[in-house]
Amino acid sequence: MDEVENSLPTGVGEHEVWSGTPSQWQNLWSWVACVLLVPIPWALWRALVTRSTRYALTDQRLKTRRGVFNRVTHDLELYRVKDTHFRQSFWQRMAGIGNIVLSTSDATTPTMVIGDIREAESVRERIRALVEQRRDAKRVRELDLGHDSL
């Protein structure tokens, strides 16, 4: 920008010796407050999403309900579960929670993660036992044909 435009008017015979603007350092605490406060609404939203997620395990299926404003319910028939995995990060281990990963033959949900739940290992064992019971009751057997068997 032109210096003349940014200058303050001077009187007749007066010469400007210095002009300047305040440093942005004066806004440091405003920026710090923004950095600290902006995550608060995001964290509140995540807490609301977590609170509105529900899992229900019956002797026939695993029901999942999610959604804050819109609601989605998904049922996974237990006889469709092919394999279960337990995963736990260091931080999850410190908090006493874990993830259960289900590999399924369900077309809409080939992999399902039940995330960050308490007593995940025992829940996984319950799921595994119920899967076996349900497969026996429905007389479901699985034949995996991999590329090695061709």
Number of C-alpha atoms within 10 A of each C-alpha: 5 6 8 8 8 10 12 10 11 9 8 6 5 8 9 10 5 6 9 7 5 7 8 8 9 9 11 11 10 11 13 10 11 12 11 10 11 10 11 12 10 11 11 11 13 12 11 13 14 14 12 14 15 13 15 10 16 12 14 16 20 15 15 16 14 17 15 13 8 6 10 11 12 14 15 19 18 23 23 20 22 17 13 17 12 17 16 17 11 9 10 15 11 9 12 14 18 22 21 21 17 22 17 20 17 16 8 10 14 13 16 16 15 16 14 17 16 14 12 20 18 11 15 19 13 13 22 18 12 19 22 16 16 19 17 12 10 10 9 11 9 9 5 7 8 7 6 5 6 5
